[in-house]
Amino acid sequence: MKAVIANDHGGVELAAAIMKHLDERGIGYTYLGTDKEESVDYPDYAEKAVNEYRTGGYDFGILICGTGIGISISANKMTGIRCALPQDSYAGEMCRRHNDANFIAFGGRIDYKEPVTKILDAYIDAEFEGGRHQRRIDKMMALEGK
């Protein structure tokens, strides 16, 4: 399993914690974020991560900005991306099971009710259920460009 990770200045600390967690789980990754707290633009990092993901060999992407909102919206503007912004482990699991999210986003300045690593694990460990959910994803993706 392999991921691509990118973050802006609002996600430096959380990105480091996530990479440590992925190391502990034996999950490989390519890191494209900033490790400095000087202001940078999150759309640039979303674009870098999505473009790298599109090169192949990645199972999913992880994006982090201050709230997770801006970077997830940016990624979702790019063709073929379904970036979820889960608030807890249930949403983390379901965004994979039902929406086959290929990116997941977090906010480095958000106080989650449970550890982000638990939410991430729920996402990683879940599998897409297909069936009626595939029909809905097909409809969702058909909305691109409208």
N, C-alpha and C positions, 0 to 999 in steps of 0.2 A: 504494500500500500504506500502511496506517495501523494503528498499535498504540495500546493504552492501557497506561500504566505506573503502577504504584503500589509503594511500599516503606514499610517502617517504619524506625525508627532504626538497625537493623542493616544496612540496605542503602543508606544515603545515598551513600557513595562509589561503590559498584558501579552504582547507578542513574545517577549522573552520567556514568560511563564508557560505559554502555550508550546513553544519550541522545546522547552525542558520536558514538558509532559509528553510530547510526541517522541522525544528521545527515549524516555522511560518506557514507552509502549513499543518502541522499535519501529516507528513509522517514519519513513523518510520524508524529506521536504526540501524545497528550494525556497530560500528566503530572499525576497525582493523589497523589503521594507526599509524604512529609515531607522537607525539606532540613535538618532539625535532628537532632541526636543525642540529644535528650531522649527518654526512653522513651515510646512510644505502643503501641497495641495492634494487632498485625498483622491480626486478623480484620476490624477496621474498614476497613483499606486494601484487603483482598481484596474486601470487599463494595462499596466505592466503585468499584473497577475493574470488577467484574462488572456492576454496575448501569449504568455508563457504556458498557461493551461492548454491553450489551443495547439501547442506544438506536440501534444500527446504525452502519454506516459504518466498522467496524473489522474488520481481518483477523485479529487475534490480540491477546492480552494478555500482559504481562510483569509478574511479581510477584517481589518481593525482600524477604526478611527475613534474620535472622542466619544461619539454615541453609537457608532455603527450605522447610523442612518445614511449619511452622505455617501459613504463608500459603498454601501449596498445598493443605493439608488444608482450610483454611477455604474456599477457592474451590471445591474439589470437593464441598463440602456444598451448593452452590447448583445448582439445576436447570439442566441442559444444559451444565455446565462439565466439561471434561476437561483438567485442569491437570497437566502432566508436570513432573517434577523430574529432568532428565537430568544424568548425571555426566560425560558426554563428548560429543564431536560425533557419534559413531555413535548414541548414544541420542537426541540432539537431532534428528537426521535421522529416525530410526525412529519417534519419537513422533508425527511428522507423517505419515510415509508409511503407517504401519499403524494408528495410533490416532486420527488426525485431531485431535490435541490443539489446542484453541483458546486455551489459555493455557500459558505456560512459566514456571517458577519457578527462582530461583537463590538461593544463600546468600551474603550479603555477607561472612561470616566463614569461608567454606569455601576451602580451598586446592585449587583444581582443578588437574588435571595438564596442562590446556591452557587458553588464554585463554577466558573466558566469551563473548567476542565471536565466537570460532570456533564454539562450541557454538550460539550464537544464530544465526549465519549458516547453519549446517547445517539448523537448524529452518526458518528463513525460506525458504531456497532449495529445500527439499523440497516435494513435492506429494503429496497423499493418493492412494493407489493404488486405493482402492475395492475392488470385487470381494469376495473372501472377507473382507476386512477390514471392509467395511461391515456384513456379517452379524454380525460380532463386536461392532462398535460398537453396533449395534441391541440386541444382547443385553446389553451393558454398560449402556447407558442405560436398559434395562428394569428394571435393578436399583434405580434411584432410588426411594426411598421404602419399600423393603422393610425 
